[in-house]
Amino acid sequence: MDTTQRTEQQRSADRRRRELLEAADRVVLRDGPGASMNAIAAEAGITKPILYRHFGDKGGLYAALAKRHTDALLDSLRAALDAPAERRERVEATLDTYLAAIEARPQVYRFLMHPAEGSPSEQGFDVGKHSAPLLRRMGEELAQVIEERLDLGPGSHQLARVWGHGIVGMMHAAGDWWLGERPCSRAELVRSLADLLWGRLAAAGDKVGGPGF
């Protein structure tokens, strides 16, 4: 098989994978954590064994969906952090971007973060095994942004990671609670979380030569 044929086969496989993920997205939007491999296969117009051939099992499909949605969320968060605004405004915009994303697609959020709520026929799906890496990835990404932009003094690398993972943990826990109970408006939650973060973030100077925060 020559290089052109291999490239075309890879493009075809990538295209088919995207189509299957889009079908899975439609089922997740409808069924949330109850989305099953049977329903996703039916939505895609294939049999479940073919779906398994592409993703292995529900865990493999979950990981692919998680990457798809996490990539999109991280792009949105970076855009909020890069917006031409005062630091406080960008902190609030970043918090709001995360909360707006989970509010806009709550069924997707619940599938990604609470998959153990799924159908009885698919019990044993370990939520912690799959959702923890998503939060860890977001924490590391935010830590990198903080380290690149803020002058945190001695031990800046470790402190940036503490802040990154701490902020993501706060956003996740507060957002999960808020999405379930809706005790206040999104704007009120954003302001309250920004108030909590603002002390050290306001005091830290921009890193010399960095893009600024």
Secondary structure as UniProt FT lines:
FT   HELIX           3..31
FT   HELIX           32..34
FT   HELIX           37..44
FT   HELIX           48..55
FT   HELIX           58..82
FT   HELIX           87..104
FT   HELIX           106..113
FT   HELIX           115..117
FT   HELIX           120..122
FT   TURN            123..124
FT   HELIX           127..149
FT   STRAND          150..151
FT   TURN            154..155
FT   HELIX           156..181
FT   HELIX           186..203
FT   STRAND          205..206
FT   TURN            208..209
//
